[in-house]
């Protein structure tokens, strides 16, 4: 590979890396916005709370797998 090609390849690899990183950060941001909206809607009573299973407090209540 000649030095001229190295610059071109490095630029393309950098572009792809930056675009991939930005895409992943955008996906995480959108996921957090959705979680925030659900939290606000639950807080104000527009949708009902998630039903949670009670945690086992003693060894007798735990299921054997």
C-alpha positions in Angstrom: 0.0 0.0 0.0 1.4 3.3 -0.9 1.4 6.3 1.4 -1.2 8.0 -0.7 -3.6 5.1 -0.3 -3.0 5.0 3.4 -4.5 8.5 3.9 -7.6 7.6 1.8 -8.1 4.4 3.7 -7.6 6.1 7.1 -10.1 8.8 6.2 -12.8 6.2 5.2 -12.2 4.1 8.2 -12.5 7.1 10.4 -15.7 8.2 8.7 -17.3 4.8 9.2 -16.2 4.6 12.8 -17.6 8.0 13.6 -20.9 7.3 11.9 -21.2 4.0 13.7 -20.5 5.6 17.0 -23.0 8.5 16.4 -25.6 6.0 15.3 -25.2 4.0 18.5 -25.3 7.1 20.6 -28.5 8.2 18.8 -30.1 4.8 19.4 -29.3 5.0 23.1 -30.6 8.6 23.3 -33.9 7.6 21.6 -34.2 4.6 24.0 -33.7 6.9 27.0 -36.3 9.4 25.7 -38.8 6.5 25.4 -38.1 5.4 28.9 -38.5 9.0 30.2 -41.8 9.3 28.4 -43.1 6.1 29.9 -42.0 7.2 33.4 -43.8 10.5 33.0 -46.9 8.9 31.8 -46.9 6.4 34.7 -46.2 9.2 37.2 -49.2 11.2 36.0 -51.5 8.1 35.8 -52.0 7.9 32.1 -50.8 4.4 32.0 -50.8 1.9 34.9 -47.7 0.9 36.8 -45.8 -2.2 35.9 -46.9 -5.2 37.9 -43.9 -6.6 39.8 -43.5 -10.1 41.2 -42.8 -10.0 44.9 -39.2 -10.9 45.7 -38.7 -14.1 47.7 -37.6 -13.1 51.2 -36.8 -16.5 52.7 -35.1 -19.6 51.4 -38.4 -21.6 51.6 -40.1 -19.2 49.1 -37.4 -19.6 46.4 -38.1 -22.0 43.6 -35.7 -24.9 43.0 -34.6 -24.9 39.4 
